[in-house]
Amino acid sequence: MLSASLSHIKSGDWLTIILGSIGVLLITVELWGGELADKAIIRSGGKIFREVPLSRDQHIEVPGPLGISIISIKQRKARIASDPSPRQYCVRQGWLQQAGEIALCLPNQVSIELAGSKKRYDSLNY
């Protein structure tokens, strides 16, 4: 039954299917294959607290209205390791490694954003 349905597909149809599949793969790689980050931009209370390179492993204590948030940088990745916020969403977000990724601790007003060599734009920046 499958071979009967495939016999109706002409050579031009196969060419369209193959080219369309290649196009989808290229677009997927371009849009989701972001570059690795070079530095972390840490904010507290909406202001830049510190910019640090991801090349050196370290722990950074960031003050906020609820207390101290701890940001860990290890093997060119960054994360919020602990935070006094009640729900811990920013801690559960885990490791960030690509440019443009962000973790926000809204109750404590602390955030970390990874940046690369070129600025990526999204719908918020449009």
C-alpha positions in Angstrom: 0.0 0.0 0.0 2.9 2.4 0.8 4.6 1.6 -2.6 1.3 2.5 -4.4 1.1 5.9 -2.7 4.8 6.6 -3.5 4.4 5.8 -7.2 2.2 9.0 -7.5 5.1 11.2 -6.5 7.0 12.6 -9.5 10.6 13.6 -9.8 9.8 17.3 -9.3 7.9 16.5 -6.1 11.0 14.6 -4.8 13.2 17.6 -5.6 10.9 19.9 -3.7 10.8 17.5 -0.7 14.6 17.2 -0.6 15.2 21.0 -1.0 12.6 21.8 1.6 14.1 19.4 4.1 17.6 20.9 3.5 16.2 24.4 4.0 14.5 23.4 7.2 17.8 21.9 8.5 19.8 25.0 7.6 17.4 27.3 9.2 17.2 25.2 12.4 21.0 25.2 12.7 21.2 28.9 12.1 18.5 29.9 14.6 19.1 27.5 17.4 22.9 27.0 17.2 23.8 30.2 19.1 27.4 31.2 19.7 29.1 30.5 23.0 29.3 33.4 25.4 32.4 35.3 26.4 31.3 37.1 29.5 28.5 37.4 32.0 26.7 40.6 32.8 25.4 40.5 36.4 22.7 43.0 37.5 21.4 43.9 40.9 18.4 46.3 41.3 18.4 46.9 37.5 21.9 48.2 37.5 25.1 46.5 36.3 26.8 45.0 39.3 29.7 43.4 37.5 30.8 42.1 34.1 33.0 39.0 34.4 34.7 36.8 31.8 33.6 33.2 31.6 37.2 32.0 31.2 37.9 31.9 35.0 35.9 29.7 37.4 34.6 31.7 40.3 31.7 32.3 42.7 30.3 35.8 43.0 28.0 37.1 45.8 25.4 39.6 44.6 23.4 41.6 47.1 19.7 42.1 46.6 16.7 43.3 48.7 16.1 39.8 50.1 19.7 38.9 50.7 22.7 37.5 48.8 22.5 35.5 45.6 25.5 33.4 44.6 26.4 33.1 40.9 28.7 30.3 39.9 30.9 30.4 36.8 32.5 27.1 35.9 33.9 25.7 32.6 32.7 28.7 30.5 29.1 28.3 31.9 27.2 30.4 34.5 24.3 29.8 36.8 22.6 31.2 39.8 23.7 28.7 42.4 21.6 30.0 45.3 19.1 32.8 45.9 16.9 33.8 48.9 13.8 34.0 46.7 10.9 31.8 47.8 10.3 29.8 44.6 13.8 29.3 43.3 12.9 29.5 39.6 16.2 31.2 38.7 18.2 28.5 40.5 16.3 25.7 38.8 17.0 27.3 35.4 20.5 25.6 35.5 23.6 26.3 33.5 23.7 29.0 30.8 26.3 28.8 28.1 25.1 30.5 24.9 25.2 34.2 24.2 21.8 35.8 24.9 20.7 33.4 27.7 19.4 35.1 30.8 18.4 33.9 34.3 16.3 36.3 36.5 15.6 36.3 40.2 12.7 38.8 40.2 12.0 38.9 44.0 15.6 39.5 44.8 16.2 41.8 41.7 19.3 39.9 40.5 19.9 38.7 37.0 22.7 37.2 34.9 23.0 37.6 31.1 25.5 35.9 28.9 27.0 38.0 26.1 29.1 37.0 23.1 31.2 38.8 20.6 28.2 40.1 18.7 24.8 41.2 20.0 21.9 38.9 19.2 18.5 40.4 18.7 15.1 39.0 19.6 11.5 40.3 19.6 12.1 42.3 22.8 14.9 44.3 21.1 13.0 44.8 17.8 
